[in-house]
Amino acid sequence: MEAIEDQVEKGRLRNAKLFMFTDNSTAEAAFYRGSSSNPALFELVLRLKKLEMLAGLKIHLIHI
């Protein structure tokens, strides 16, 4: 996560598509729902959504 935030800060992911893969279907659902009642998961969703807005980034979170 920190590596993605670093790349956004450096401007390297402007208007890019980022594919992230997870083995956690709950994280995927929370990301697309935009929220979670779990504080840690909510923080993750918030950080990812902020990155999308800051960089014009499109994140695709995919459960595998």
PyMOL Python script that loads the backbone (N, CA, C, O; Angstrom):
from pymol import cmd

cmd.read_pdbstr("""\
ATOM      1  N   MET A   1       0.817  -1.181   0.000  1.00  0.00           N
ATOM      2  CA  MET A   1       0.000   0.000   0.000  1.00  0.00           C
ATOM      3  C   MET A   1       0.865   1.250   0.000  1.00  0.00           C
ATOM      4  O   MET A   1       0.599   2.197  -0.739  1.00  0.00           O
ATOM      5  N   GLU A   2       1.907   1.250   0.835  1.00  0.00           N
ATOM      6  CA  GLU A   2       2.790   2.409   0.904  1.00  0.00           C
ATOM      7  C   GLU A   2       3.503   2.641  -0.424  1.00  0.00           C
ATOM      8  O   GLU A   2       3.747   3.787  -0.803  1.00  0.00           O
ATOM      9  N   ALA A   3       3.837   1.575  -1.126  1.00  0.00           N
ATOM     10  CA  ALA A   3       4.509   1.715  -2.418  1.00  0.00           C
ATOM     11  C   ALA A   3       3.600   2.414  -3.435  1.00  0.00           C
ATOM     12  O   ALA A   3       4.065   3.238  -4.223  1.00  0.00           O
ATOM     13  N   ILE A   4       2.321   2.087  -3.413  1.00  0.00           N
ATOM     14  CA  ILE A   4       1.365   2.726  -4.327  1.00  0.00           C
ATOM     15  C   ILE A   4       1.225   4.202  -3.967  1.00  0.00           C
ATOM     16  O   ILE A   4       1.216   5.064  -4.846  1.00  0.00           O
ATOM     17  N   GLU A   5       1.115   4.487  -2.675  1.00  0.00           N
ATOM     18  CA  GLU A   5       1.009   5.879  -2.234  1.00  0.00           C
ATOM     19  C   GLU A   5       2.254   6.668  -2.638  1.00  0.00           C
ATOM     20  O   GLU A   5       2.143   7.824  -3.045  1.00  0.00           O
ATOM     21  N   ASP A   6       3.419   6.067  -2.534  1.00  0.00           N
ATOM     22  CA  ASP A   6       4.670   6.712  -2.940  1.00  0.00           C
ATOM     23  C   ASP A   6       4.672   7.024  -4.438  1.00  0.00           C
ATOM     24  O   ASP A   6       5.081   8.110  -4.848  1.00  0.00           O
ATOM     25  N   GLN A   7       4.220   6.082  -5.244  1.00  0.00           N
ATOM     26  CA  GLN A   7       4.194   6.288  -6.693  1.00  0.00           C
ATOM     27  C   GLN A   7       3.183   7.374  -7.085  1.00  0.00           C
ATOM     28  O   GLN A   7       3.426   8.145  -8.014  1.00  0.00           O
ATOM     29  N   VAL A   8       2.068   7.430  -6.385  1.00  0.00           N
ATOM     30  CA  VAL A   8       1.078   8.492  -6.629  1.00  0.00           C
ATOM     31  C   VAL A   8       1.688   9.840  -6.277  1.00  0.00           C
ATOM     32  O   VAL A   8       1.542  10.808  -7.022  1.00  0.00           O
ATOM     33  N   GLU A   9       2.368   9.899  -5.144  1.00  0.00           N
ATOM     34  CA  GLU A   9       3.004  11.137  -4.699  1.00  0.00           C
ATOM     35  C   GLU A   9       4.038  11.628  -5.716  1.00  0.00           C
ATOM     36  O   GLU A   9       4.188  12.832  -5.922  1.00  0.00           O
ATOM     37  N   LYS A  10       4.745  10.693  -6.346  1.00  0.00           N
ATOM     38  CA  LYS A  10       5.757  11.042  -7.350  1.00  0.00           C
ATOM     39  C   LYS A  10       5.152  11.323  -8.719  1.00  0.00           C
ATOM     40  O   LYS A  10       5.861  11.716  -9.646  1.00  0.00           O
ATOM     41  N   GLY A  11       3.826  11.120  -8.850  1.00  0.00           N
ATOM     42  CA  GLY A  11       3.150  11.410 -10.106  1.00  0.00           C
ATOM     43  C   GLY A  11       3.284  10.336 -11.169  1.00  0.00           C
ATOM     44  O   GLY A  11       3.000  10.591 -12.339  1.00  0.00           O
ATOM     45  N   ARG A  12       3.696   9.177 -10.799  1.00  0.00           N
ATOM     46  CA  ARG A  12       3.938   8.103 -11.771  1.00  0.00           C
ATOM     47  C   ARG A  12       2.693   7.303 -12.134  1.00  0.00           C
ATOM     48  O   ARG A  12       2.726   6.493 -13.060  1.00  0.00           O
ATOM     49  N   LEU A  13       1.610   7.521 -11.423  1.00  0.00           N
ATOM     50  CA  LEU A  13       0.390   6.757 -11.700  1.00  0.00           C
ATOM     51  C   LEU A  13      -0.754   7.655 -12.157  1.00  0.00           C
ATOM     52  O   LEU A  13      -1.920   7.280 -12.030  1.00  0.00           O
ATOM     53  N   ARG A  14      -0.443   8.818 -12.678  1.00  0.00           N
ATOM     54  CA  ARG A  14      -1.479   9.742 -13.164  1.00  0.00           C
ATOM     55  C   ARG A  14      -2.315   9.097 -14.252  1.00  0.00           C
ATOM     56  O   ARG A  14      -1.786   8.606 -15.249  1.00  0.00           O
ATOM     57  N   ASN A  15      -3.633   9.102 -14.053  1.00  0.00           N
ATOM     58  CA  ASN A  15      -4.589   8.590 -15.034  1.00  0.00           C
ATOM     59  C   ASN A  15      -4.309   7.150 -15.458  1.00  0.00           C
ATOM     60  O   ASN A  15      -4.575   6.765 -16.597  1.00  0.00           O
ATOM     61  N   ALA A  16      -3.772   6.365 -14.534  1.00  0.00           N
ATOM     62  CA  ALA A  16      -3.434   4.964 -14.827  1.00  0.00           C
ATOM     63  C   ALA A  16      -4.546   4.041 -14.341  1.00  0.00           C
ATOM     64  O   ALA A  16      -5.424   4.441 -13.576  1.00  0.00           O
ATOM     65  N   LYS A  17      -4.484   2.809 -14.804  1.00  0.00           N
ATOM     66  CA  LYS A  17      -5.338   1.739 -14.282  1.00  0.00           C
ATOM     67  C   LYS A  17      -4.434   0.836 -13.458  1.00  0.00           C
ATOM     68  O   LYS A  17      -3.368   0.420 -13.912  1.00  0.00           O
ATOM     69  N   LEU A  18      -4.878   0.539 -12.235  1.00  0.00           N
ATOM     70  CA  LEU A  18      -4.101  -0.299 -11.334  1.00  0.00           C
ATOM     71  C   LEU A  18      -4.932  -1.522 -10.972  1.00  0.00           C
ATOM     72  O   LEU A  18      -6.036  -1.394 -10.443  1.00  0.00           O
ATOM     73  N   PHE A  19      -4.408  -2.689 -11.253  1.00  0.00           N
ATOM     74  CA  PHE A  19      -5.087  -3.936 -10.924  1.00  0.00           C
ATOM     75  C   PHE A  19      -4.459  -4.509  -9.665  1.00  0.00           C
ATOM     76  O   PHE A  19      -3.262  -4.792  -9.627  1.00  0.00           O
ATOM     77  N   MET A  20      -5.275  -4.676  -8.642  1.00  0.00           N
ATOM     78  CA  MET A  20      -4.823  -5.250  -7.381  1.00  0.00           C
ATOM     79  C   MET A  20      -5.574  -6.561  -7.165  1.00  0.00           C
ATOM     80  O   MET A  20      -6.785  -6.635  -7.372  1.00  0.00           O
ATOM     81  N   PHE A  21      -4.856  -7.575  -6.755  1.00  0.00           N
ATOM     82  CA  PHE A  21      -5.454  -8.888  -6.544  1.00  0.00           C
ATOM     83  C   PHE A  21      -5.391  -9.254  -5.069  1.00  0.00           C
ATOM     84  O   PHE A  21      -4.373  -9.047  -4.408  1.00  0.00           O
ATOM     85  N   THR A  22      -6.494  -9.800  -4.563  1.00  0.00           N
ATOM     86  CA  THR A  22      -6.583 -10.154  -3.154  1.00  0.00           C
ATOM     87  C   THR A  22      -7.235 -11.526  -3.004  1.00  0.00           C
ATOM     88  O   THR A  22      -8.004 -11.966  -3.858  1.00  0.00           O
ATOM     89  N   ASP A  23      -6.911 -12.182  -1.912  1.00  0.00           N
ATOM     90  CA  ASP A  23      -7.577 -13.444  -1.596  1.00  0.00           C
ATOM     91  C   ASP A  23      -8.700 -13.202  -0.580  1.00  0.00           C
ATOM     92  O   ASP A  23      -9.236 -14.141   0.008  1.00  0.00           O
ATOM     93  N   ASN A  24      -9.042 -11.929  -0.389  1.00  0.00           N
ATOM     94  CA  ASN A  24     -10.037 -11.554   0.611  1.00  0.00           C
ATOM     95  C   ASN A  24     -11.276 -10.975  -0.081  1.00  0.00           C
ATOM     96  O   ASN A  24     -11.269  -9.829  -0.528  1.00  0.00           O
ATOM     97  N   SER A  25     -12.330 -11.778  -0.161  1.00  0.00           N
ATOM     98  CA  SER A  25     -13.548 -11.321  -0.841  1.00  0.00           C
ATOM     99  C   SER A  25     -14.243 -10.205  -0.062  1.00  0.00           C
ATOM    100  O   SER A  25     -14.954  -9.392  -0.653  1.00  0.00           O
ATOM    101  N   THR A  26     -14.046 -10.158   1.251  1.00  0.00           N
ATOM    102  CA  THR A  26     -14.644  -9.093   2.056  1.00  0.00           C
ATOM    103  C   THR A  26     -14.003  -7.747   1.720  1.00  0.00           C
ATOM    104  O   THR A  26     -14.700  -6.736   1.637  1.00  0.00           O
ATOM    105  N   ALA A  27     -12.695  -7.725   1.526  1.00  0.00           N
ATOM    106  CA  ALA A  27     -11.995  -6.493   1.143  1.00  0.00           C
ATOM    107  C   ALA A  27     -12.467  -6.019  -0.223  1.00  0.00           C
ATOM    108  O   ALA A  27     -12.683  -4.826  -0.434  1.00  0.00           O
ATOM    109  N   GLU A  28     -12.627  -6.953  -1.144  1.00  0.00           N
ATOM    110  CA  GLU A  28     -13.109  -6.597  -2.481  1.00  0.00           C
ATOM    111  C   GLU A  28     -14.507  -5.981  -2.396  1.00  0.00           C
ATOM    112  O   GLU A  28     -14.772  -4.944  -3.004  1.00  0.00           O
ATOM    113  N   ALA A  29     -15.384  -6.615  -1.651  1.00  0.00           N
ATOM    114  CA  ALA A  29     -16.758  -6.113  -1.522  1.00  0.00           C
ATOM    115  C   ALA A  29     -16.787  -4.734  -0.863  1.00  0.00           C
ATOM    116  O   ALA A  29     -17.531  -3.853  -1.292  1.00  0.00           O
ATOM    117  N   ALA A  30     -15.988  -4.555   0.162  1.00  0.00           N
ATOM    118  CA  ALA A  30     -15.945  -3.265   0.861  1.00  0.00           C
ATOM    119  C   ALA A  30     -15.432  -2.170  -0.065  1.00  0.00           C
ATOM    120  O   ALA A  30     -15.934  -1.046  -0.036  1.00  0.00           O
ATOM    121  N   PHE A  31     -14.443  -2.486  -0.878  1.00  0.00           N
ATOM    122  CA  PHE A  31     -13.893  -1.489  -1.805  1.00  0.00           C
ATOM    123  C   PHE A  31     -14.968  -1.023  -2.789  1.00  0.00           C
ATOM    124  O   PHE A  31     -15.142   0.178  -2.996  1.00  0.00           O
ATOM    125  N   TYR A  32     -15.677  -1.954  -3.384  1.00  0.00           N
ATOM    126  CA  TYR A  32     -16.693  -1.575  -4.375  1.00  0.00           C
ATOM    127  C   TYR A  32     -17.942  -0.972  -3.724  1.00  0.00           C
ATOM    128  O   TYR A  32     -18.652  -0.185  -4.351  1.00  0.00           O
ATOM    129  N   ARG A  33     -18.206  -1.340  -2.476  1.00  0.00           N
ATOM    130  CA  ARG A  33     -19.313  -0.737  -1.734  1.00  0.00           C
ATOM    131  C   ARG A  33     -18.923   0.672  -1.292  1.00  0.00           C
ATOM    132  O   ARG A  33     -19.771   1.560  -1.198  1.00  0.00           O
ATOM    133  N   GLY A  34     -17.619   0.867  -1.019  1.00  0.00           N
ATOM    134  CA  GLY A  34     -17.119   2.178  -0.632  1.00  0.00           C
ATOM    135  C   GLY A  34     -17.025   2.392   0.857  1.00  0.00           C
ATOM    136  O   GLY A  34     -16.702   3.493   1.303  1.00  0.00           O
ATOM    137  N   SER A  35     -17.301   1.361   1.638  1.00  0.00           N
ATOM    138  CA  SER A  35     -17.274   1.514   3.088  1.00  0.00           C
ATOM    139  C   SER A  35     -17.238   0.140   3.756  1.00  0.00           C
ATOM    140  O   SER A  35     -17.443  -0.893   3.118  1.00  0.00           O
ATOM    141  N   SER A  36     -16.970   0.165   5.068  1.00  0.00           N
ATOM    142  CA  SER A  36     -17.012  -1.061   5.865  1.00  0.00           C
ATOM    143  C   SER A  36     -17.228  -0.673   7.318  1.00  0.00           C
ATOM    144  O   SER A  36     -16.788   0.392   7.751  1.00  0.00           O
ATOM    145  N   SER A  37     -17.901  -1.530   8.069  1.00  0.00           N
ATOM    146  CA  SER A  37     -18.083  -1.270   9.498  1.00  0.00           C
ATOM    147  C   SER A  37     -16.825  -1.653  10.284  1.00  0.00           C
ATOM    148  O   SER A  37     -16.662  -1.242  11.433  1.00  0.00           O
ATOM    149  N   ASN A  38     -15.947  -2.430   9.672  1.00  0.00           N
ATOM    150  CA  ASN A  38     -14.675  -2.793  10.290  1.00  0.00           C
ATOM    151  C   ASN A  38     -13.712  -1.611  10.158  1.00  0.00           C
ATOM    152  O   ASN A  38     -13.430  -1.187   9.037  1.00  0.00           O
ATOM    153  N   PRO A  39     -13.200  -1.068  11.262  1.00  0.00           N
ATOM    154  CA  PRO A  39     -12.341   0.121  11.193  1.00  0.00           C
ATOM    155  C   PRO A  39     -11.091  -0.040  10.319  1.00  0.00           C
ATOM    156  O   PRO A  39     -10.739   0.876   9.576  1.00  0.00           O
ATOM    157  N   ALA A  40     -10.425  -1.181  10.399  1.00  0.00           N
ATOM    158  CA  ALA A  40      -9.217  -1.398   9.601  1.00  0.00           C
ATOM    159  C   ALA A  40      -9.551  -1.475   8.114  1.00  0.00           C
ATOM    160  O   ALA A  40      -8.839  -0.915   7.280  1.00  0.00           O
ATOM    161  N   LEU A  41     -10.616  -2.158   7.795  1.00  0.00           N
ATOM    162  CA  LEU A  41     -11.039  -2.286   6.402  1.00  0.00           C
ATOM    163  C   LEU A  41     -11.539  -0.944   5.863  1.00  0.00           C
ATOM    164  O   LEU A  41     -11.298  -0.605   4.705  1.00  0.00           O
ATOM    165  N   PHE A  42     -12.237  -0.184   6.710  1.00  0.00           N
ATOM    166  CA  PHE A  42     -12.686   1.147   6.305  1.00  0.00           C
ATOM    167  C   PHE A  42     -11.484   2.034   5.979  1.00  0.00           C
ATOM    168  O   PHE A  42     -11.510   2.779   4.999  1.00  0.00           O
ATOM    169  N   GLU A  43     -10.440   1.959   6.791  1.00  0.00           N
ATOM    170  CA  GLU A  43      -9.222   2.746   6.553  1.00  0.00           C
ATOM    171  C   GLU A  43      -8.577   2.370   5.220  1.00  0.00           C
ATOM    172  O   GLU A  43      -8.113   3.242   4.485  1.00  0.00           O
ATOM    173  N   LEU A  44      -8.548   1.085   4.911  1.00  0.00           N
ATOM    174  CA  LEU A  44      -7.995   0.636   3.636  1.00  0.00           C
ATOM    175  C   LEU A  44      -8.804   1.184   2.472  1.00  0.00           C
ATOM    176  O   LEU A  44      -8.234   1.709   1.515  1.00  0.00           O
ATOM    177  N   VAL A  45     -10.114   1.069   2.540  1.00  0.00           N
ATOM    178  CA  VAL A  45     -10.992   1.579   1.478  1.00  0.00           C
ATOM    179  C   VAL A  45     -10.796   3.081   1.317  1.00  0.00           C
ATOM    180  O   VAL A  45     -10.709   3.582   0.195  1.00  0.00           O
ATOM    181  N   LEU A  46     -10.728   3.788   2.417  1.00  0.00           N
ATOM    182  CA  LEU A  46     -10.542   5.235   2.374  1.00  0.00           C
ATOM    183  C   LEU A  46      -9.223   5.604   1.705  1.00  0.00           C
ATOM    184  O   LEU A  46      -9.184   6.504   0.867  1.00  0.00           O
ATOM    185  N   ARG A  47      -8.149   4.920   2.068  1.00  0.00           N
ATOM    186  CA  ARG A  47      -6.835   5.197   1.457  1.00  0.00           C
ATOM    187  C   ARG A  47      -6.854   4.937  -0.042  1.00  0.00           C
ATOM    188  O   ARG A  47      -6.305   5.722  -0.816  1.00  0.00           O
ATOM    189  N   LEU A  48      -7.482   3.842  -0.458  1.00  0.00           N
ATOM    190  CA  LEU A  48      -7.537   3.524  -1.888  1.00  0.00           C
ATOM    191  C   LEU A  48      -8.384   4.538  -2.656  1.00  0.00           C
ATOM    192  O   LEU A  48      -8.003   4.962  -3.747  1.00  0.00           O
ATOM    193  N   LYS A  49      -9.513   4.923  -2.102  1.00  0.00           N
ATOM    194  CA  LYS A  49     -10.387   5.906  -2.768  1.00  0.00           C
ATOM    195  C   LYS A  49      -9.698   7.267  -2.870  1.00  0.00           C
ATOM    196  O   LYS A  49      -9.852   7.964  -3.873  1.00  0.00           O
ATOM    197  N   LYS A  50      -8.944   7.649  -1.844  1.00  0.00           N
ATOM    198  CA  LYS A  50      -8.191   8.903  -1.888  1.00  0.00           C
ATOM    199  C   LYS A  50      -7.150   8.869  -3.003  1.00  0.00           C
ATOM    200  O   LYS A  50      -6.960   9.856  -3.713  1.00  0.00           O
ATOM    201  N   LEU A  51      -6.477   7.726  -3.153  1.00  0.00           N
ATOM    202  CA  LEU A  51      -5.490   7.586  -4.219  1.00  0.00           C
ATOM    203  C   LEU A  51      -6.137   7.744  -5.592  1.00  0.00           C
ATOM    204  O   LEU A  51      -5.580   8.383  -6.484  1.00  0.00           O
ATOM    205  N   GLU A  52      -7.318   7.155  -5.747  1.00  0.00           N
ATOM    206  CA  GLU A  52      -8.036   7.299  -7.018  1.00  0.00           C
ATOM    207  C   GLU A  52      -8.309   8.772  -7.314  1.00  0.00           C
ATOM    208  O   GLU A  52      -8.117   9.231  -8.440  1.00  0.00           O
ATOM    209  N   MET A  53      -8.751   9.498  -6.311  1.00  0.00           N
ATOM    210  CA  MET A  53      -9.086  10.911  -6.520  1.00  0.00           C
ATOM    211  C   MET A  53      -7.841  11.763  -6.753  1.00  0.00           C
ATOM    212  O   MET A  53      -7.841  12.620  -7.637  1.00  0.00           O
ATOM    213  N   LEU A  54      -6.797  11.545  -5.989  1.00  0.00           N
ATOM    214  CA  LEU A  54      -5.589  12.364  -6.096  1.00  0.00           C
ATOM    215  C   LEU A  54      -4.891  12.225  -7.446  1.00  0.00           C
ATOM    216  O   LEU A  54      -4.393  13.206  -8.000  1.00  0.00           O
ATOM    217  N   ALA A  55      -4.859  10.997  -7.971  1.00  0.00           N
ATOM    218  CA  ALA A  55      -4.077  10.735  -9.182  1.00  0.00           C
ATOM    219  C   ALA A  55      -4.928  10.522 -10.425  1.00  0.00           C
ATOM    220  O   ALA A  55      -4.387  10.311 -11.510  1.00  0.00           O
ATOM    221  N   GLY A  56      -6.240  10.572 -10.288  1.00  0.00           N
ATOM    222  CA  GLY A  56      -7.062  10.218 -11.439  1.00  0.00           C
ATOM    223  C   GLY A  56      -6.890   8.745 -11.767  1.00  0.00           C
ATOM    224  O   GLY A  56      -7.091   8.308 -12.900  1.00  0.00           O
ATOM    225  N   LEU A  57      -6.519   8.009 -10.759  1.00  0.00           N
ATOM    226  CA  LEU A  57      -6.213   6.585 -10.877  1.00  0.00           C
ATOM    227  C   LEU A  57      -7.509   5.778 -10.865  1.00  0.00           C
ATOM    228  O   LEU A  57      -8.463   6.142 -10.177  1.00  0.00           O
ATOM    229  N   LYS A  58      -7.543   4.686 -11.623  1.00  0.00           N
ATOM    230  CA  LYS A  58      -8.668   3.760 -11.575  1.00  0.00           C
ATOM    231  C   LYS A  58      -8.154   2.449 -11.005  1.00  0.00           C
ATOM    232  O   LYS A  58      -7.347   1.763 -11.632  1.00  0.00           O
ATOM    233  N   ILE A  59      -8.627   2.104  -9.810  1.00  0.00           N
ATOM    234  CA  ILE A  59      -8.193   0.876  -9.144  1.00  0.00           C
ATOM    235  C   ILE A  59      -9.236  -0.211  -9.383  1.00  0.00           C
ATOM    236  O   ILE A  59     -10.435   0.003  -9.203  1.00  0.00           O
ATOM    237  N   HIS A  60      -8.758  -1.364  -9.786  1.00  0.00           N
ATOM    238  CA  HIS A  60      -9.592  -2.553  -9.957  1.00  0.00           C
ATOM    239  C   HIS A  60      -9.114  -3.557  -8.904  1.00  0.00           C
ATOM    240  O   HIS A  60      -8.016  -4.103  -9.020  1.00  0.00           O
ATOM    241  N   LEU A  61      -9.918  -3.797  -7.897  1.00  0.00           N
ATOM    242  CA  LEU A  61      -9.576  -4.755  -6.842  1.00  0.00           C
ATOM    243  C   LEU A  61     -10.297  -6.061  -7.165  1.00  0.00           C
ATOM    244  O   LEU A  61     -11.525  -6.106  -7.239  1.00  0.00           O
ATOM    245  N   ILE A  62      -9.526  -7.103  -7.354  1.00  0.00           N
ATOM    246  CA  ILE A  62     -10.075  -8.363  -7.861  1.00  0.00           C
ATOM    247  C   ILE A  62      -9.782  -9.506  -6.891  1.00  0.00           C
ATOM    248  O   ILE A  62      -8.636  -9.735  -6.502  1.00  0.00           O
ATOM    249  N   HIS A  63     -10.830 -10.208  -6.516  1.00  0.00           N
ATOM    250  CA  HIS A  63     -10.692 -11.376  -5.640  1.00  0.00           C
ATOM    251  C   HIS A  63     -10.282 -12.577  -6.478  1.00  0.00           C
ATOM    252  O   HIS A  63     -10.904 -12.885  -7.495  1.00  0.00           O
ATOM    253  N   ILE A  64      -9.216 -13.257  -6.030  1.00  0.00           N
ATOM    254  CA  ILE A  64      -8.768 -14.470  -6.736  1.00  0.00           C
ATOM    255  C   ILE A  64      -8.852 -15.656  -5.808  1.00  0.00           C
ATOM    256  O   ILE A  64      -8.521 -16.774  -6.203  1.00  0.00           O
TER     257      ILE A  64
END
""", "prot")
cmd.dss("prot")
cmd.show_as("cartoon", "prot")
cmd.util.cbc("prot")
cmd.orient("prot")
